[in-house]
């Protein structure tokens, strides 16, 4: 683990994800395992199993940019936006 990394990543939840958790933000520990958006989301699922239905359809972002779900989160980032799929036309 990166020793400069904060002990948690805060997931900022949007839409239905916020409804499932009942909060807009969800802090998730970074001590156990890889620190990719997908891995952090998987740890959030352990606490909030209702999120599991969205594991393959969410997008992750930071600073108005979409970030890869399998890329290592830089130590300088401690908040990740979690965006559910949207529909519309």
C-alpha positions in Angstrom: 0.0 0.0 0.0 1.1 3.5 -0.7 2.2 5.0 2.7 1.1 8.5 1.5 -2.4 7.3 0.8 -5.2 8.4 3.1 -6.8 5.5 5.1 -10.1 5.9 3.4 -11.4 6.8 0.0 -14.8 8.6 0.0 -17.2 7.4 -2.5 -19.6 10.2 -3.5 -22.8 8.4 -4.6 -25.3 9.7 -7.1 -28.9 8.7 -8.0 -30.1 5.3 -7.0 -26.8 4.5 -5.3 -27.4 7.3 -2.8 -30.9 5.9 -2.3 -29.6 2.4 -1.6 -27.0 3.6 1.0 -29.1 6.4 2.5 -26.2 8.8 2.3 -24.5 10.9 -0.3 -21.0 9.9 0.8 -19.6 6.6 1.9 -16.1 6.3 3.3 -14.3 3.1 2.4 -11.1 1.8 3.9 -8.0 1.4 1.7 -6.0 -0.9 3.9 -7.2 -4.2 2.5 -6.2 -4.9 -1.0 -5.9 -3.0 -4.3 -6.9 0.6 -4.4 -8.8 0.8 -7.7 -12.3 2.3 -8.1 -13.7 -1.2 -8.7 -12.0 -2.7 -5.7 -13.1 0.1 -3.4 -16.7 -0.3 -4.7 -16.5 -4.0 -4.0 -15.6 -3.2 -0.4 -18.6 -0.9 -0.3 -20.8 -3.7 -1.5 -19.8 -5.7 1.6 -21.4 -3.1 3.8 -24.3 -2.2 1.5 -25.2 -5.4 -0.5 -27.8 -3.5 -2.5 -25.0 -1.9 -4.5 -24.0 -5.3 -6.0 -26.7 -4.9 -8.7 -24.6 -2.0 -10.1 -21.1 -3.4 -9.9 -20.8 -3.8 -13.7 -22.7 -0.7 -14.7 -21.4 2.2 -12.6 -18.9 4.7 -13.8 -16.2 6.4 -11.7 -15.0 9.9 -11.9 -12.8 12.6 -10.4 -12.5 16.3 -11.2 -15.1 16.1 -14.0 -13.4 13.2 -15.7 -14.3 9.5 -16.0 -11.6 7.3 -14.6 -10.9 3.6 -15.4 -12.4 1.2 -12.9 -9.3 -1.0 -12.9 -6.6 1.8 -12.6 -4.8 2.5 -9.4 -6.2 5.5 -7.6 -3.4 8.1 -7.1 -2.6 8.9 -3.5 -3.6 12.5 -4.1 -7.2 11.5 -4.8 -9.4 10.8 -1.8 -12.9 11.3 -3.3 -14.3 9.3 -6.2 -17.7 10.0 -7.8 -19.8 6.9 -8.4 -22.2 7.3 -11.2 -25.1 4.9 -11.9 -26.2 4.2 -15.4 -28.7 6.6 -16.8 -31.3 6.3 -19.4 -33.2 8.8 -21.4 -33.4 10.2 -24.8 
